[in-house]
Each structure stands twice: as C-alpha cells, then as structure tokens.
Amino acid sequence: MPVNYTGTWDFVSNDNFEGYMVSLGIDFATRKIANMLKPQKVIKQDGDSFTIQTFTSFKNYSCSFKIGEEFEEVTKGMDNRVCQTVVNWDNDKLVCVQRGEKKNRGWTHWIEGDLLHLELTCEKQVCKQMYKRTA
C-alpha cells in the first residue's frame, strides 16, 4: 500500500522557482509576487483519489484526480493553461505528467519523514520545494 499523503503541509523552502516560472511564461510582476509567497498545501487522499489544495495570500488552487485517469486541467494556480494531466504511482512517489503547449511539464511529490517534497518541471527548468507536515 502506497504512503498516505493526507495532511496539512506548510512551506519550508524553494529552489529555482524563478527559472520554473520564466519557462512557464509568467510575467515579471506575477513572478515577483509569487516568489514572496509561503504556500500551504492541504492534501486529502482516499485510496487512489486525491484532492490537493494550495493556499496563498495571492491565489488558491485546487486539483482533484484519481491515479491513472487522465483529465483536462486548467492550471489556474500559475499560468492558466489547459493541459491533459495524469498522475501515477512510482513506488511511493506521485508522478504527474501534463501534456500541452509546454514540453516536459509536470511534478513529483514524495514524503521523507515529516517533509513533503515537490519537484516541478517545465521544459529544462526544475524547481524543488519542501513542505513540513503541521497536521
């Protein structure tokens, strides 16, 4: 049985978020605001069904999915693009592939201890974030 991601996760660190946002085509002003934010993630998992909510003082984003089932996603949290998204298990990691106008786009979540790791990719840019479980 894969790991349980359910919980509330507070932002700890960010590496190369600027490069990731540039690859998405995010405008300068939005990038400056986004770089100052400290997001909180609330993940609800019921077997292979997930809801991941990201809360900030600027924008909130929610995404619901079932492992292995492709769905149309509008990436409202970031760049408002439409893509075909699928999330699968890779051992205890959640691996998301987003097919659309940007190449090599997606994310990977995994847990080590009380830390949630998030690796975001777009084209040749990789952003690494960490969150600490608070509930």
Helices and strands as residue ranges (DSSP letters): E 7-15, H 17-24, H 28-36, E 40-46, E 49-55, E 61-66, E 71-74, E 82-90, E 93-99, E 105-112, E 115-122, E 125-133
